[in-house]
Amino acid sequence: MTTEYSTHEPLLPSGKHEDDGFSDASNAHTNVHSQECSSGSKKRKNRNESLHEVINNATFVLGDKLMKASEAMMEVEVQMLKKREKIVDELEKFGTFSETEMFNALLKITKDSESVITFWSLKEARRENWVRFMLDR
C-alpha cells in the first residue's frame, strides 16, 4: 500500500489553504511595510508641499519687495529728470552766459547725477559761480 501525499494543501473553511503560519506573518509584514511606505510617502508629500509653500511665499515676498524697490528707483529717476529739465531755465536766469557757455554747462552738469544734485543743493547766489567753476575745468 502506497501512501500518496497531496501536493495541494487542503482548503480551510475560509477558502484559504492551510499552511504553517509563515504566509500570515509574511502577509502581516507586507501590510505593515505597505502602510509604512504609505505613511512615509504621505510624510514626504507633506514635507514637499510645505517646502513648496515656503518657496512660494518667499518668492512672493521677494517679488513684492523687488516691485517696491523698482517703483522707488523709478520715482528717483523721474525726480532727477525733472531737475535736469529745469537747469536750462536756471542758467538763462543768470543772463551772463553765452549760448556756447550754456551748452557746455548743460553737458557738464547733466552728464552725471552728482553734478545735478550739487547744482540744486547750492543756494541760488552760488550756483552761477559753481557753473563758472565747472566751465573752467
C-alpha positions as CSV (number, residue, x, y, z in Angstrom):
1,M,0.0,0.0,0.0
2,T,1.3,3.3,-1.0
3,T,0.6,6.5,0.7
4,E,0.2,9.4,-1.5
5,Y,0.9,12.8,-0.4
6,S,-1.1,15.6,-1.9
7,T,1.0,18.5,-3.2
8,H,-2.0,20.7,-2.7
9,E,-2.8,21.9,0.8
10,P,-6.4,21.4,1.9
11,L,-8.7,24.4,1.9
12,L,-9.9,25.8,5.2
13,P,-13.5,26.9,5.7
14,S,-12.4,30.5,4.9
15,G,-11.3,29.3,1.5
16,K,-7.6,29.7,2.3
17,H,-5.0,27.0,2.2
18,E,-3.7,25.5,5.4
19,D,-0.1,26.3,5.9
20,D,2.5,26.6,8.6
21,G,1.7,30.2,9.5
22,F,4.6,31.8,7.6
23,S,2.3,33.2,5.0
24,D,0.2,35.0,7.6
25,A,3.4,36.5,9.1
26,S,4.6,37.4,5.6
27,N,1.3,39.0,4.7
28,A,1.3,40.9,8.0
29,H,4.8,42.1,7.3
30,T,3.8,43.1,3.8
31,N,0.8,45.0,5.1
32,V,2.9,46.8,7.8
33,H,5.6,47.6,5.2
34,S,3.0,48.9,2.8
35,Q,1.4,51.1,5.5
36,E,4.9,52.3,6.5
37,C,5.7,53.2,2.9
38,S,2.3,54.8,2.5
39,S,2.9,56.7,5.7
40,G,6.4,57.6,4.7
41,S,5.1,58.7,1.3
42,K,2.5,60.9,3.0
43,K,5.1,62.4,5.2
44,R,7.4,63.1,2.2
45,K,4.4,64.5,0.3
46,N,3.6,66.8,3.3
47,R,7.2,67.9,3.6
48,N,7.3,68.6,-0.1
49,E,4.1,70.5,0.0
50,S,5.4,72.5,3.0
51,L,8.6,73.2,1.2
52,H,6.7,74.2,-1.9
53,E,4.6,76.6,0.2
54,V,7.6,78.1,1.8
55,I,9.3,78.7,-1.5
56,N,6.1,80.2,-3.0
57,N,5.8,82.5,0.0
58,A,9.4,83.6,-0.2
59,T,9.1,84.2,-3.9
60,F,6.0,86.3,-3.4
61,V,7.7,88.4,-0.6
62,L,10.9,88.9,-2.7
63,G,8.8,89.8,-5.7
64,D,6.8,92.3,-3.7
65,K,10.0,93.9,-2.3
66,L,11.6,94.0,-5.8
67,M,8.5,95.7,-7.2
68,K,8.5,98.3,-4.4
69,A,12.3,98.9,-4.8
70,S,11.8,99.3,-8.6
71,E,9.0,101.8,-8.1
72,A,11.1,103.8,-5.7
73,M,14.0,103.8,-8.2
74,M,11.7,104.9,-11.0
75,E,10.5,107.8,-8.8
76,V,14.1,108.9,-8.1
77,E,14.8,108.8,-11.9
78,V,11.6,110.9,-12.6
79,Q,12.7,113.4,-10.0
80,M,16.2,113.6,-11.5
81,L,14.8,114.1,-15.0
82,K,12.6,117.0,-13.7
83,K,15.6,118.6,-12.1
84,R,17.7,118.2,-15.3
85,E,14.9,119.8,-17.3
86,K,14.9,122.9,-15.1
87,I,18.6,123.5,-15.4
88,V,18.2,125.4,-18.7
89,D,15.7,127.8,-17.2
90,E,18.0,128.4,-14.2
91,L,21.0,129.1,-16.5
92,E,19.0,131.5,-18.5
93,K,18.0,133.4,-15.3
94,F,21.7,134.3,-14.8
95,G,21.8,136.1,-18.2
96,T,25.6,136.2,-18.1
97,F,26.4,133.1,-20.1
98,S,26.8,133.0,-23.9
99,E,24.9,130.3,-25.7
100,T,28.0,128.2,-26.1
101,E,28.8,128.5,-22.4
102,M,25.2,127.4,-21.6
103,F,25.6,124.3,-23.8
104,N,28.9,123.4,-22.3
105,A,27.5,123.9,-18.8
106,L,24.5,121.8,-19.6
107,L,26.7,119.0,-20.9
108,K,28.9,119.1,-17.8
109,I,26.1,119.4,-15.3
110,T,23.8,116.8,-16.7
111,K,26.3,114.2,-17.6
112,D,26.1,112.7,-14.0
113,S,23.6,112.8,-11.2
114,E,26.0,114.1,-8.7
115,S,26.5,117.3,-10.6
116,V,22.8,117.8,-10.9
117,I,22.3,117.2,-7.2
118,T,25.2,119.6,-6.4
119,F,23.7,122.3,-8.7
120,W,20.4,122.2,-7.0
121,S,21.8,121.9,-3.4
122,L,23.7,125.2,-3.8
123,K,22.0,128.4,-2.8
124,E,20.8,130.4,-5.8
125,A,23.5,133.1,-5.3
126,R,26.3,130.5,-5.5
127,R,25.0,128.5,-8.5
128,E,26.4,130.9,-11.1
129,N,29.9,130.8,-9.6
130,W,29.7,127.0,-9.4
131,V,28.7,126.8,-13.1
132,R,31.7,129.1,-14.0
133,F,33.9,126.8,-11.9
134,M,32.6,123.8,-13.9
135,L,33.2,125.6,-17.2
136,D,36.8,126.3,-16.3
137,R,37.6,122.7,-15.5
